[in-house]
């Protein structure tokens, strides 16, 4: 893939601690307390992610350094460097910022009621068994979600709530804010009061959650949520089902949680 740098990746220079090297992303803990991720696929891009076609080599070179707990990766504005042995060149990278695409799509020509029906149908088709787990099941997280939903601070009180490296509540909020942005046609500007309340709570979630929510607050959700929103606004049933299937494969439950938030945001627009 072409090298990409998310629009919210902090300006150079900086050094961040290597905290993870998984099957899809290398995770760097930036001094601002939020993650910067290095990914292999455009479909995994986020506002604070960097994508590169040589990701696998970079990840393999970094993996032996994880045990040290002190491995640092530096960013000089054109390269990522670690311990003189792992390097990725971004000197010809493009900026990843989906907001112009969302704005060009404009406000959806479909009614929010029809979008809700389409989304529910696509979710049933893509996930007919509808597994119950986390905030969707009958366990303690689901009970906790129901209690927060009934509280006055909902949905801002979901920041940091639930299972996952990126807490389920943060994924839900990313979907919810994407629905608000899609309906308004102005990414990052809808639901201003909610955005302020979420921003005030960023210190209560994980580094991965902060990274996700910083993007969502700016109107830049992860690429898979962007794909969902665009398919929902202007795509056909097959396009939407494909986007839902891709979302359900994102993380252990992140995609399902974001879909729930997206559906809730659309329902809120119906009521409004």
ABEGO torsion letter per residue (X at the ends): XBBBBBAABBBOBBBBBBABBBAABBBBBBAAGBBBBBBABAAABBAABBBBAAAAAAAAAAAAAAAAGABBBBBAGABBBBGGABBBBAAABBBBBAAAAAAAAEBBABBAAAAAAAAAAAAAAABAAGBBBEAABABAAAAAAAAAAABAAOAAAABGBEBEABBAAAAAAAAAAAAAAAAAGBBGABGAAAAAAAAAAAAABBAAAAAAAAAAAAGBBBAAAAAAAAAAAABBAAAAAAAAAAAAABEAAAAAAAAAAAAAAAAAAAAX
